């Protein structure tokens, strides 16, 4: 059987092919390029494996993760260094590091500034086909999901079992590739749901995961947060005209945060106030921006 080291390139091409909603016809000369490399038959030992247990008990690891998502008319990709130890995860995109556990608050680290910030909601690793990577382990908790081993093939030198996961009453196709020599770690996961689809792949894998990857370095400082209070009685004009769809918040130190959803959505301003004679009130503070001038009054 020929070398499969370029399987990821093929899978991305296959994903793009599936993402075309109209199913454009292809030339006969390109047919072989779109076929998956043939799978080797399963051995008796491989047929006897408990696939749900394999997915549920994924090993701890660190790896580089690449991801691509196709939307039918285009797509996008991303990459990051990830680590898992038990239920803990660590995501590092080169600018921000996120450490957390599913269902719990998480911590963001900013290496350049050496500061940290707690966030109420961590990374969503359960949503499948939502334009982001997912944790294959979460599939094992769904009783409505069945797993079927289809055969084996080699990816980056690792013999992998190709597993199809089928969700009841769901049209999507989910394929997992579990590496036998890495304690059945899923190194490639593919989701196809026309016209959309995604693929994620692990490389530079290590099963040695240091504890300190999930600790906040001692030289990091926590970011100080200010309390912001919504001003329900605020009035706002934009371009000299009264606004109806907006929000105004004031911090403990007097700054204003203004979100304006007209004439265009999601225009935001941070306003540093010029205080009047009274410490507790303000009026007529202006925010100048390229897109116009807004006036907030309490």
SELO-544770 format. One record per residue (C-alpha): residue in one letter; z, x, y. Coordinates in nm, 4 decimals. Example, Ala and Ser with C-alpha at 12.3 -4.5 7.8 and 13.67 -1.06 7.14 Angstrom:
<nodes>
NODE  aa        pz        px        py
NODE   A    0.7800    1.2300   -0.4500
NODE   S    0.7140    1.3670   -0.1060
</nodes>
This chain:
<nodes>
NODE  aa        pz        px        py
NODE   X    0.0000    0.0000    0.0000
NODE   X   -0.1009    0.1421    0.3333
NODE   X    0.1418    0.2541    0.6042
NODE   X    0.2882   -0.0333    0.8145
NODE   X    0.4285    0.1687    1.1022
NODE   X    0.2159   -0.0254    1.3483
NODE   X    0.3546   -0.3607    1.2339
NODE   X    0.5117   -0.4393    1.5718
NODE   X    0.1760   -0.3994    1.7431
NODE   X    0.0280   -0.6368    1.4916
NODE   X    0.3084   -0.8899    1.5353
NODE   X    0.2660   -0.8896    1.9122
NODE   X   -0.1068   -0.9474    1.8641
NODE   X   -0.0307   -1.2252    1.6178
NODE   X    0.2159   -1.3771    1.8632
NODE   X   -0.0459   -1.3781    2.1375
NODE   X   -0.2895   -1.5382    1.8950
NODE   X   -0.0439   -1.8165    1.8114
NODE   X    0.0400   -1.8695    2.1777
NODE   X   -0.3105   -1.9941    2.2606
NODE   X   -0.2643   -2.3698    2.2739
NODE   X   -0.6308   -2.4456    2.2116
NODE   X   -0.6593   -2.2120    1.9138
NODE   X   -0.9685   -2.0276    2.0266
NODE   X   -1.2043   -1.9204    1.7465
NODE   X   -1.2264   -1.5525    1.6703
NODE   X   -1.5192   -1.3374    1.5582
NODE   X   -1.5413   -1.2668    1.1874
NODE   X   -1.5296   -0.8928    1.2603
NODE   X   -1.1775   -0.9332    1.4065
NODE   X   -1.0376   -1.1415    1.1195
NODE   X   -0.8782   -0.8491    0.9393
NODE   X   -0.6957   -0.7397    1.2548
NODE   X   -0.5082   -1.0720    1.2715
NODE   X   -0.3936   -1.0781    0.9088
NODE   X   -0.0432   -0.9593    0.8281
NODE   X   -0.0282   -0.6595    0.5961
NODE   X    0.0122   -0.7805    0.2366
NODE   X    0.3689   -0.8254    0.1141
NODE   X    0.4935   -0.6551   -0.2004
NODE   X    0.6450   -0.8943   -0.4565
NODE   X    1.0212   -0.9260   -0.4737
NODE   X    1.2157   -0.7586   -0.7534
NODE   X    1.4568   -0.9617   -0.9643
NODE   X    1.7486   -0.8057   -0.7743
NODE   X    1.5920   -0.9008   -0.4412
NODE   X    1.5305   -1.2587   -0.5591
NODE   X    1.8987   -1.2867   -0.6512
NODE   X    2.0238   -1.1914   -0.3050
NODE   X    2.2327   -1.4420   -0.1078
NODE   X    2.0169   -1.4548    0.2044
NODE   X    2.2586   -1.6617    0.4109
NODE   X    2.5344   -1.4102    0.3392
NODE   X    2.3033   -1.1225    0.4388
NODE   X    2.2294   -1.2853    0.7754
NODE   X    2.5921   -1.3888    0.8334
NODE   X    2.7307   -1.0417    0.7578
NODE   X    2.5078   -0.8190    0.9646
NODE   X    2.6385   -0.4611    0.9951
NODE   X    2.7679   -0.3004    1.3143
NODE   X    2.4977   -0.0967    1.4854
NODE   X    2.3596    0.0594    1.8011
NODE   X    1.9852    0.0506    1.8740
NODE   X    1.7108    0.0240    2.1308
NODE   X    1.5835   -0.3326    2.1435
NODE   X    1.2355   -0.4269    2.2641
NODE   X    1.1448   -0.7894    2.3306
NODE   X    0.8286   -0.9817    2.4106
NODE   X    0.7892   -1.3520    2.4922
NODE   X    0.4540   -1.5319    2.5096
NODE   X    0.4039   -1.8594    2.6950
NODE   X    0.0447   -1.9420    2.6063
NODE   X   -0.0945   -1.8424    2.9460
NODE   X    0.0902   -1.5101    2.9705
NODE   X    0.4123   -1.3414    2.8752
NODE   X    0.6781   -1.0858    2.9596
NODE   X    0.8902   -0.8247    2.7901
NODE   X    1.2088   -0.6250    2.8298
NODE   X    1.4042   -0.3493    2.6599
NODE   X    1.7687   -0.2466    2.6481
NODE   X    2.0155   -0.0449    2.4463
NODE   X    2.2421   -0.2773    2.2490
NODE   X    2.5467   -0.2345    2.0276
NODE   X    2.7405   -0.4725    1.8058
NODE   X    3.0800   -0.4267    1.6454
NODE   X    3.2214   -0.7346    1.4766
NODE   X    3.1826   -1.0160    1.7290
NODE   X    3.1627   -0.7788    2.0260
NODE   X    2.8346   -0.6938    2.1944
NODE   X    2.7176   -0.4451    2.4543
NODE   X    2.3874   -0.4700    2.6464
NODE   X    2.2645   -0.1833    2.8627
NODE   X    1.9365   -0.2237    3.0536
NODE   X    1.9755    0.1042    3.2409
NODE   X    2.1163   -0.0600    3.5534
NODE   X    2.3864   -0.2998    3.4322
NODE   X    2.6001   -0.2985    3.1187
NODE   X    2.7437   -0.6234    2.9823
NODE   X    3.0326   -0.6199    2.7334
NODE   X    3.1680   -0.9351    2.5751
NODE   X    3.2084   -1.1707    2.2814
NODE   X    3.0339   -1.5028    2.2130
NODE   X    3.2081   -1.7975    2.3783
NODE   X    3.4298   -1.5767    2.5938
NODE   X    3.4204   -1.4252    2.9405
NODE   X    3.2318   -1.0982    2.9700
NODE   X    3.2462   -0.7869    3.1863
NODE   X    2.9589   -0.6341    3.3813
NODE   X    2.9627   -0.2607    3.4481
NODE   X    2.7608   -0.0965    3.7263
NODE   X    2.7371    0.2720    3.6224
NODE   X    2.5873    0.3975    3.9492
NODE   X    2.8701    0.2541    4.1601
NODE   X    3.1312    0.2832    3.8825
NODE   X    3.2617   -0.0682    3.9374
NODE   X    3.3180   -0.3625    3.7020
NODE   X    3.3049   -0.7367    3.7438
NODE   X    3.4315   -1.0163    3.5174
NODE   X    3.1965   -1.3100    3.4604
NODE   X    3.2895   -1.6463    3.3109
NODE   X    2.9765   -1.6762    3.0985
NODE   X    2.8463   -1.3904    2.8892
NODE   X    2.5016   -1.3393    2.7364
NODE   X    2.3506   -1.6331    2.5516
NODE   X    2.2599   -1.4939    2.2095
NODE   X    2.2255   -1.8264    2.0261
NODE   X    1.9326   -1.9972    2.2001
NODE   X    1.6185   -1.9373    1.9966
NODE   X    1.2785   -1.9378    2.1650
NODE   X    1.4350   -1.9595    2.5107
NODE   X    1.2665   -1.6524    2.6562
NODE   X    1.5420   -1.4085    2.5625
NODE   X    1.6485   -1.2101    2.2533
NODE   X    1.8851   -1.3831    2.0110
NODE   X    2.1359   -1.2670    1.7535
NODE   X    1.9907   -1.3422    1.4076
NODE   X    2.3475   -1.3715    1.2761
NODE   X    2.3891   -1.7040    1.4559
NODE   X    2.1285   -1.8627    1.2264
NODE   X    2.3631   -1.8377    0.9282
NODE   X    2.6122   -2.0825    1.0802
NODE   X    2.3594   -2.3663    1.0826
NODE   X    2.3898   -2.5766    0.7682
NODE   X    2.0530   -2.7362    0.8467
NODE   X    1.8798   -2.3966    0.8194
NODE   X    1.7366   -2.2762    0.4897
NODE   X    1.6339   -1.9175    0.4094
NODE   X    1.3505   -1.8071    0.1836
NODE   X    1.2559   -1.4499    0.0868
NODE   X    0.8780   -1.4063    0.0997
NODE   X    0.8311   -1.0446   -0.0078
NODE   X    0.8825   -0.6898    0.1162
NODE   X    0.7032   -0.4471    0.3458
NODE   X    0.7801   -0.1215    0.5262
NODE   X    0.8597   -0.1042    0.8986
NODE   X    0.9252    0.2346    1.0617
NODE   X    1.0015    0.3820    0.7195
NODE   X    1.2484    0.1062    0.6240
NODE   X    1.1763   -0.1204    0.3287
NODE   X    1.2377   -0.4710    0.4610
NODE   X    1.2689   -0.8123    0.3034
NODE   X    1.0729   -1.0711    0.4990
NODE   X    1.2852   -1.3851    0.5283
NODE   X    1.1689   -1.7188    0.6642
NODE   X    1.4343   -1.9365    0.8289
NODE   X    1.3476   -2.3055    0.8528
NODE   X    1.5405   -2.5449    1.0736
NODE   X    1.5334   -2.9092    0.9683
NODE   X    1.3080   -3.1262    1.1854
NODE   X    1.1991   -2.8247    1.3905
NODE   X    0.8346   -2.7110    1.4210
NODE   X    0.9155   -2.3482    1.4976
NODE   X    0.8606   -2.0682    1.2476
NODE   X    1.1309   -1.7996    1.2298
NODE   X    1.0764   -1.4751    1.0401
NODE   X    1.3426   -1.2070    0.9909
NODE   X    1.2818   -0.8574    0.8532
NODE   X    1.5990   -0.7140    0.6935
NODE   X    1.6057   -0.3392    0.6212
NODE   X    1.7476   -0.2679    0.2751
NODE   X    1.8588    0.0878    0.3591
NODE   X    2.0448   -0.0328    0.6724
NODE   X    2.2722   -0.2800    0.4943
NODE   X    2.0074   -0.5489    0.5454
NODE   X    2.0161   -0.5225    0.9225
NODE   X    1.7492   -0.7478    1.0766
NODE   X    1.5317   -0.4975    1.2630
NODE   X    1.2525   -0.7410    1.3567
NODE   X    1.2797   -1.1118    1.4381
NODE   X    0.9851   -1.3330    1.5256
NODE   X    0.9816   -1.6937    1.6504
NODE   X    0.6555   -1.8915    1.6661
NODE   X    0.6440   -2.2344    1.8298
NODE   X    0.2977   -2.3049    1.9710
NODE   X    0.2050   -2.2331    2.2401
NODE   X    0.5179   -2.0179    2.2824
NODE   X    0.6608   -1.7408    2.0716
NODE   X    0.8755   -1.4289    2.0809
NODE   X    0.9339   -1.1062    1.8929
NODE   X    1.2195   -0.8541    1.9082
NODE   X    1.2451   -0.5170    1.7371
NODE   X    1.5154   -0.2530    1.6913
NODE   X    1.4486    0.1224    1.6921
NODE   X    1.6579    0.4420    1.7123
NODE   X    1.9153    0.2664    1.4972
NODE   X    2.2598    0.3989    1.4077
NODE   X    2.5284    0.2259    1.2005
NODE   X    2.7947    0.4479    1.3565
NODE   X    2.9417    0.2476    1.6463
NODE   X    3.2154    0.4172    1.8558
NODE   X    3.5022    0.1959    1.9790
NODE   X    3.4733    0.3251    2.3364
NODE   X    3.1359    0.1547    2.3809
NODE   X    3.3265   -0.1712    2.4304
NODE   X    3.5910   -0.0334    2.6643
NODE   X    3.5838   -0.0219    3.0455
NODE   X    3.5875    0.3451    3.1561
NODE   X    3.9078    0.4478    3.3293
NODE   X    3.7232    0.5681    3.6411
NODE   X    3.5676    0.2246    3.7077
NODE   X    3.7167   -0.0002    3.9753
NODE   X    3.7171   -0.3791    3.9639
NODE   X    3.5077   -0.5498    4.2303
NODE   X    3.7240   -0.7431    4.4768
NODE   X    3.6373   -1.1107    4.4994
NODE   X    3.6762   -1.3395    4.7965
NODE   X    3.7548   -1.7066    4.7764
NODE   X    3.4787   -1.9278    4.9155
NODE   X    3.5544   -2.2836    5.0263
NODE   X    3.2858   -2.5488    5.0575
NODE   X    3.2628   -2.7086    5.4013
NODE   X    3.1929   -3.0721    5.3218
NODE   X    3.1786   -3.1715    5.6906
NODE   X    2.9318   -2.9020    5.7930
NODE   X    2.6067   -2.9950    5.9676
NODE   X    2.2965   -2.7803    5.9528
NODE   X    1.9740   -2.7608    6.1479
NODE   X    1.6755   -2.5520    6.0435
NODE   X    1.3956   -2.4822    6.2868
NODE   X    1.5608   -2.7255    6.5277
NODE   X    1.5546   -3.0113    6.2771
NODE   X    1.8567   -3.1558    6.0904
NODE   X    1.8794   -3.0645    5.7215
NODE   X    1.9899   -3.3038    5.4494
NODE   X    1.9818   -3.0865    5.1375
NODE   X    2.2082   -2.7843    5.1931
NODE   X    2.5483   -2.6334    5.1171
NODE   X    2.7798   -2.4255    5.3367
NODE   X    3.0699   -2.2135    5.2125
NODE   X    3.3177   -2.0051    5.4132
NODE   X    3.5064   -1.7004    5.2852
NODE   X    3.8665   -1.6104    5.3562
NODE   X    3.7454   -1.3523    5.6074
NODE   X    3.5170   -1.5945    5.7912
NODE   X    3.1674   -1.5233    5.6588
NODE   X    2.9401   -1.8147    5.5817
NODE   X    2.7154   -1.8544    5.2799
NODE   X    2.4405   -2.1100    5.3436
NODE   X    2.2035   -2.2447    5.0780
NODE   X    1.9095   -2.4433    5.2170
NODE   X    1.6791   -2.6389    4.9850
NODE   X    1.4331   -2.7544    5.2510
NODE   X    1.1594   -2.7027    5.3464
NODE   X    1.1556   -2.4724    5.0383
NODE   X    1.4167   -2.4485    4.7617
NODE   X    1.6720   -2.1711    4.7216
NODE   X    1.6699   -2.0171    5.0695
NODE   X    2.0075   -1.8513    5.1152
NODE   X    2.1773   -1.6766    5.4059
NODE   X    2.4932   -1.4749    5.4472
NODE   X    2.6234   -1.5249    5.8011
NODE   X    2.8753   -1.2995    5.9739
NODE   X    3.0422   -1.5132    6.2344
NODE   X    3.1116   -1.4454    6.6010
NODE   X    3.4568   -1.5888    6.6471
NODE   X    3.5574   -1.8016    6.9435
NODE   X    3.9017   -1.8461    7.0950
NODE   X    4.0378   -2.0303    6.7934
NODE   X    4.0964   -1.8406    6.4724
NODE   X    4.0565   -2.1491    6.2524
NODE   X    3.7419   -2.3105    6.3887
NODE   X    3.3894   -2.2137    6.4740
NODE   X    3.0734   -2.3706    6.6081
NODE   X    2.7165   -2.2767    6.6886
NODE   X    2.6910   -1.9681    6.4721
NODE   X    2.3311   -1.8604    6.4207
NODE   X    2.1581   -1.6982    6.1287
NODE   X    1.8320   -1.5236    6.2148
NODE   X    1.5800   -1.4605    5.9380
NODE   X    1.2097   -1.4058    5.8993
NODE   X    1.1644   -1.7586    5.7729
NODE   X    1.3403   -1.9282    6.0641
NODE   X    1.6709   -1.9851    6.2330
NODE   X    1.9520   -2.1992    6.0948
NODE   X    2.2480   -2.3326    6.2908
NODE   X    2.5705   -2.4305    6.1123
NODE   X    2.8411   -2.6358    6.2758
NODE   X    3.1747   -2.7476    6.1391
</nodes>
